[in-house]
Amino acid sequence: MNKIIENIRNRRSVRDFEAKQIDRKILQEIIEAGAYAPSGANSQPWRFVVAESEPFRAKLAAMVLPYYKKWIKGMPEEFQKMREERDLTTPDPVYYGAPAVVFVIGKGMTSDFDCAMACQNIMLAARSHWIGSCWVYIGSLVTAEKEIKEALELKEGEKVYGPILLGFPKGGFPAAPDRKPLNVKYL
């Protein structure tokens, strides 16, 4: 099988990480892969902030918890029950103690599309290095906090895409869930 297709098929959301930092050179290569995503009119509307220091990640985890609790209450009961076991087994149900949290930040007419593709590139590049990833929308809710907004240097009109968690998967990568039958129409 083609290595790129194999990498796409093997990428999984990872929520259990080893307490091991990612080598900075590899982390940089992963982030650079994000910058090679396509963008409207080649605008490249993104920038990246990587939280890897333990004190800052602990602050993120503590500050996002109230936002997470409010968010989870608004979700369907079935979803809440699904999350209940995870929430009871981790002090950090948002960032899962990932050794790196990548905030993809963008602004501009096509940034909603462009930054999503940058995120996908980051996750695929991570998998090619046997590094797990997980896109956690709820992790962006912490940007309502002034201190976090300042740390990320968020400017007027900028939006966080992701954040993306990166780290070595504890116990390996999860198994692939079953896929729905392919729905394609050729004309």
Protein Blocks (a to p, Z undefined) as FASTA:
>chain_A
ZZklmmmmmpccdfbdcdddddfklmmmmmmmmmmpccehhlopaccdddfbfklmmmmm
mmmmmmmmmmmmmpcfklmmmmmmmmmmpcblmnnopabdcddddedjklmmmmmmmmmm
mmmmmmmnopacdddfklmmmmmpmklmmmnopaehiacehjadddddehiaaddddddd
dddddZZ
